[in-house]
Amino acid sequence: MRSITTLDLQYAHRFYGFKGEAQYLHGHTGVLTIEVEDSVEPGVNMVFPCNEIQKTAWEVLKNFDHALILREDDPLLPAVLKVYEEQGIRDGAPQNQMKGPAFKTELATAYPECRLVVTKETLTVEGMIKIVYDLLKDKLNIAKITFTSGVNAASADFSTHNQIDRCPLCGIALNEHGVCPKCGYKKQ
């Protein structure tokens, strides 16, 4: 069975080197749908609480919200960083409150202090799915991810493989010590 949740992301990007409208810097509202698959946890009668899927995903994905997403070879990248430096906001500003932890993977690097994500490939809906799966594959049993952005949409199915111990009282993942971080349940 699956638990399904969605997250909204507002972002700006462009398709550097693309011969079409998307070569210009533009913004989107994206909707990310994550489907988590596992057995139904008997104590709570659910696979995984959707609000906990959102919390787990949002911890890293908030770096994409209200962010500029550019490919690593885009000539706009150094120009944007120069302007941020001149404005004194490259290393963050007090108003920049919605930051996730910085990350660096093979596909993307997040610079939360300047609301920037740098990608290896052009950020298409397909590219976003690859990045999201890479960031969350060890935290959730992801069976499917769908991402829509404007009129563009893509989805991908994945084989679930994680054995995640879940709390029988509230359904969320137990930490490495077998303790529920939400309600304190301790696995015997």
Secondary structure, 3 states (H helix, E strand, C coil): CEEEEEEEEEEEECCCCCCCHHHCCEEEEEEEEEEEECCCECCCCECCCHHHHHHHHHHHHHHHCCEEEEECCCCHHHHHHHHHHHHCCCCCCCCCCCCCCCEECCCEEEEHHHCEEEECCCCCHHHHHHHHHHHHCCCCCEEEEEEEECCEEEEEECCCCCCCCECCCCCCECCCCCECCCCCCECC
